[in-house]
Amino acid sequence: MLAPTSQIRKSPFLEGIKANKAGLLILLIVPKLKKEELTKHPVFPELITAPTSLFFNKQMALFIDEFGLFSREIEHASSCILQQKTESELITHTETQSNMFWLDQWRERMKIKCPKNSLKNSPIFLLNTSQIRKPILKKIILPKINKTGSRLALGCDNQTSDLHAYTMFDHFYESGGRIFDTAFIYNHGKGDKYLGDWINSRGVAKDVIVIGKAAHTPECAPKFIRPQILESLDRLNIPKIDIFCLHRDNRDVPVDEFIDALSDIRDEGLTDIFGASNWELDRFSSANANAKKNKKEPFSALSNNFSLAEMMQPVWPGCVGVNENFLEYIINEKILLFPWSSQARGFFIKKKEQISNEHFSNPTLDEEMRVWHYEKNLKRREKCFELAEKKSVEPIQIALAYVLHQSDLIFPLIGPRTLSETNSSIDATKIKLSVKELEELSQD
């Protein structure tokens, strides 16, 4: 849809817009809007550049465009190209991507196949702009891996197609993102496949850090670790996973048995370091104490939930968060923390402004009330909103900045569906919070 519809949609005067299939008729519902007000609206300088007809009455304005909506799209795109613009001021990249999501859903329901929707036929597959964009994310060397990481890690569990995955991965990498988080169960194996295909097609295997996970409930036992990491490596088509974590804990299994199985895959060269996801402090610390006592390799990484809002009930069964005591432990022990849902799954968003795409893991109102709506979190949310307004940023960016300020060894996992969501998280890494502001945010 042409940019002016974006402007019209935002107008406080106009209730709706419709166009016929030929793109020749635009109907604007304009309650009690005078002709003078309508013609001064910012949309009209863009629209009224060709033979047109305007009909007014007390309730609406009927605008007949004899030039054609699609012709206007071509004219505007041509104008942007001639002016060497990379983005239209009338329709942003974010709006374009949202339109693409809805068009994908429409085509799927209508059983319409578009050749350009195939990765091999898309210009995105052949595009490599990593040398054009200037990286924004801060670089950091991760210990025991000898690779350069980034302060954020991108989750690989919610890409709806290979084309969507390439778009998101390219943009994150171009921005300096170097850590990608996947798992054996993500997207029924497509999480591994999309990531591996992208890594190999872009030739960046030596430049990125892959976090992998396996042994999720009900297959949370040492015997499942090796076969599942081998299957993930086959999907990824890479020789090893840089950081491997147990996806869940099983308290019926002694911690030593898990450590032994993980040591075996490390000695086999299938991973550089290993850790755990969704483990309680008592089990995690016990496993490391026993490993050190027996001169074995301990856990070096943890991937639990951690955010400005404390997870009061598990989002999904078996999920575990990081409380104050756990945070103190991992900082003292220099454990790498890769917190999932580091922005509390939208708890710090006032309302959903940007349409992205439907996904099974999208938070629901029921989840928000059950997991996050507690007095302490609501107080923190209120303070977060106040501080965001003061700094002219979004509350969700303050929430992410809070996590980043806790330690240089914390690498929040983000799960954006759109480029604007990625950009929001990247911009959050630039926010500076004072000691006083951090204390105010962490009030109980």
N, C-alpha and C positions, 0 to 999 in steps of 0.2 A: 504494500500500500504506500502511496506517495506520502512524503513528509507532512504536507499540510494536515493530513488526518491526525497526525500526532499532535499538532498544535490545536486542532479543533477539539480533540478529545480532552485537552487540558483546560479548555475555555470554561469559565464559570457560567457563560451565557448559553452555551449550546448543549442540548440534551442528547443529540445523536447524529449519526451520519450514515447514509446509505448510498450505494452506487449500483447501477445496473451492470449486467455482465459485460457490456461493451465499454464500461467506464465512462459513459457520456453524461450521466445524470447524477448529481450529488444533491441530496435532500438534507437541508439543515433545519432542524426543529429549533426555533428561536422564540421562546416565550417572552412576550412583552419587550422585544428588542427593537429599537428604532433603527430605521435604515441608516442613519448617520453612524450609529454605534457599530452596526454590522460592517459597513465599508471601512471603518477604521481598525477593524480586527486584524491582527498580524498575519492571519492566513491569506487575506485577500490580495495583498501585493503580489503574492506568489501565484494565486489562482487567476486573477483577472489580467491576463497578458495576451488574450486571444478573444475572438468573437464570443460573447456570452450574452445570456439573458437572465435578468433578475426579476422575480415577481414577489411582491410583498403583500401580506395581509397582517392582521393583528397577531396571528399565531405562528406564522412560519415564513421563511424565505425559500423560494424555489430557484435553484441555481442550475441552469442548463449549460453545460460545458460543451461547446461545439468543437473544441480542439481535441478533447479526449484525454481521459485520465492517464492511460498508459503512455500516450505521447508526452504528457507532462513529466512522467517519471523519466523517460528517456532524455528529455531536455534538461531536467535537473541533474541527472547523473552526468551528462555531457559537460554541463557547466562546472561541476565539481572536479571532473578530470582536467578540464582546461585550466582551472585555478590551482591544480596540483594539491587538492584537498584529499586527505586520507579518510575523512569522515564528514558526512553532511551535518550541517547545523540544524537541519529539520528532522532528520531521522538518524538516530545514533546507532552505533554498532550493537548496543544492548537491545534496542528496539528491534533491530534487524534479526538478531538471534532469537528473540522471543517469537517474532513472526515465523521464523523458520521452524521452531518447535511445533507451533500450532499447525503450520502447513504440513509438516511431517505426519502429524496425527490425522489430519484431514485426508491426506493422500492414502494413508494406511486403511482408514475406514472405508474410503471410496474405492479401494483396491486399484489405485492409480500408481503406476510405476514410472518414476522419472529417472532417466539414465544418470543424471548428475547427482542423484542421491546415493549412487554407488561410489564407494571410495576410489576405486580404480579409474572411474570416469570424472572424478572431481578434481578441480585445480588445487584443492587443499592438499591432496596426496603429493603432488609434484612441487608444492610450494615449500620453500625453506627460507624463512625470514629471520633465522636466529642471529644472522650477522648484521641485521638492520636495526633491530631494537636494542637499546642500551639497557643492560640488566639493572634492575632496581633492588632486588633482594640482597641483603648482606650475605657475604660468603663466610663460611666457617669450616675449618678442618675437623672432621669427626675422628676422635681417637680410636685406634685399633683398626681403622678402615683405610686410612691414607687416601681418602677422597674428599673433595670439596663439597660440602653440603650447603644448605640454605636454611634460613630461620623458619621457613614454612615447609610443610610436606603436603603433597596433593593426594587425596584419597582416590582410589581407582575402583569404586564400588557403585557409582551412579551414572556412568556414561551410557546413554541409551542406544548408541550405535558406534561403529568404528569411525564414522565421519565426525560424530560428536566428540569422541575420545581424542582423535587427532587434533581437532580444533582446540580443545581444552589443554591437552598436553603441550602442543606447540606454544600456546600463549604463556603458559606457566614457565616453560623452559626459556623462552625468549626474555622473560622478566627476571631471570636469574634463579628460578626454581630448579632444584637438583634432587629433591627427595620425593620418591613416589611410593605410596603405600598400597599394597595389594594383599590378597589372601586366597587360599585354596577355594573357599566357598563363595567369594564375591561374584555376583552376577552369573552364577552357575558356571564359573570358569572363564567367562568372557572378560572379567577384570584382568586376569593374567594375560589372556590372548591379546586384547587390545593394547595393553602396555608393552608386551613383548614385540608385537608387530611394529609399533611406533618406534621403540628403541632401535630395532634393527634397520628399519627403513631410514631413520635419521642418522644412524651410525654414531649413537651417543652412549653406547654401553659403558665406556670407560669414564664418562662424564657424569653419570647419574648414580644415585644410591637407591637401591630397591629394598624396601621392607616387605617381607613376606610372612604370612602366618598360616598355621595349620593346626590340626588336632583340636577342632572345635567340637563341643558337645553335640551328639552323643559319642563321638569318636575321639574323645579326649583321653588318650592312653599312649604310652611310649611306642607301642607297636605300629601306630598309625603315622608317626612323625616322618620316617624316612620315605615310605611310599608316596605320601602326599606331597612332600617337598620335591620329590623326583617328578611327579606329575605336573606340579606347578612350573618347574624348570623346563619341562618339555613344552608346555604352553607358551612360556615366556621366550623359549629358545635362547637362553643365556646360560653360561656355565655354572653360575652360583648366585645365590641371593645374599646381598651384603649383610643384611640384618634379618635374622629369623626369630620369630616369637611364637610361643605357644598361644593359641587363640583363646583358650579357656583353661581353667584349673579343674582338677579332679582330686578332691580331698581323700578319695579312697586310695590314691596312688602316693606312695612315699616320695618326697621331693628328690631324694637321691636317684630314684629310677628315672625321673625326668631329666635330671642333670646328666646322667650317664648317656641317655639316648641323644641328647643335644650335643654332648661332647663327641659322640661318634660321628654325627653328620658334619661337625666342624672339622674333625680330623680327616674326614673324607674329602674335604674341600668344597662342600656344598654351601657353606656359609662362612663369613668371617667372624661375626659375633652373634650371640643369641640372647634372647630375653623372654619376657612373658607379657601377656596381655590379659587384663581382667583377673589379676591375682591380688589377694589380700596381703596386707603388710606382714602378718605373721608367717605366712607360707613363703613369701618372697624373701624375707630376711633370713628365715630358717634355711632355705635352699642355698643362699649365698654363704651363710656361716658354715654350713656343712661342707660346701664345695671348697672353701678356703682351708678348712681344717684338714680335708683329705687331699689338699694340693691339686684340686681340679679347677677348671675354668668356671667362674660364677656367672650369674646373669649380668649383662652389661647394659641392658635396655629394658624399658617398661612402657607399655602402651595401655594405660587406663584412662578413664574419663577424668578430665580436670578442666575447670573453667571458673569464671567469676561466680557463677551460680553453682551451688553444690547439688549433685544428683542425690535427691533424698530417697527415691525409689529407683530400681534398675530400669533403664529404658527398655532393654530386652533381658530375658532371663540369663543370669550368670554374669551380668555386667558389674564392674567394680570401679569405684572412683578413687581419687587421691585426696585424703584429708590432710589436715595440718601436720600431723605426726608422720604420715607417709611422705609428704613433701620434704620435710626436714631430713628424713632418712635418705632419700634419693639424692638430695643436694650434698649431704655430707659424704655419701659413698660415691659421688660423681657418676651416678647412673644416668644414661640418656633417657629422657622422657619424651615420648611421642603421644601427647594426649589427644584422644579422639573426641569429637563434638566439643572442641575447645571454645566454641562460641555458644554453647548450651542450646544448640539446635533451634536457633531463632528466638529464644526467650528474650533477647535484648533488641528485638525489632519491634517498632511501634505497630506497624501493619505491613502486610506484604504489598509493596509498591510495584515490584517487577514480576511479571509472569514468567516462570521458567518452564519446567515440564513436570508432568506427573511421575512419581516414582514411589515404589513401595516403602522406602525408608523415610519419606517426608514426614516430619512430625505432625501429629494431630492435636486438636484442642484437648482431647482426653489425656494424651501423653503429657502435654504441657501442665495441665492441672495436677496430674498424678505425680509427676517427677520433679517439677520445678517450683510450683506455686506454694511456697512456704514462707513464713514471715521473714526469715533471714534473707532469703533470695529476693523477695519483693522489696526489701529495704535497699539491698545492693542495686537492684534494678533502677529504683528511683534515683539513687545517687549517681548511677551510671548515666542516666538520661540528663541529669543536671550538668554533669561534667562535660558530656558530649555537646550540649548547647553552648557551654562556655567556650569550648575549644573549636566550635563550628565543624564538628565531625559527627559521624553516626554513632549511636550508642553501641552497636555491635562491634564497631572498631575499637572503642574504649575497652570493651570486654576482652577482645583479643590482645590488645596492648597490655592489659593487666597480666595475662598469662605469660606473655613474652618477658615481662619485667621481673618475673620470679627467679629466673636463672638463665644463663647463656647456654645451658645444656638442655633446655626445653625447646622442642621443635613441634609446634602445634600442627595437628592434622586438620586440613580444611577440606570441605566437600562441596565446592561451588558447582552449580549447574550451568552458569552463564559466565561470560567474560567479565561482566560488571561485578559479579560476586567475587571473582578472583581479584580484580583490581581493588575492590573494597578491602579485602584481606591484606593485599600487598601494601596498600596505603597505611593500614593500621600499624605496620612494622616501623613506620616513621614517627609515630606518636610518642612523645616523651611524657612520662608521668613522674611527678615528684614523690618523695617519700610520704609526704602528708596526703597527697591524692591517693596513693596506694592504700594507706591506712584507712582513709575515709571509704574507699570502695570495699574494703574487706571487713567492714563493720559486721558484728554479729547481732 
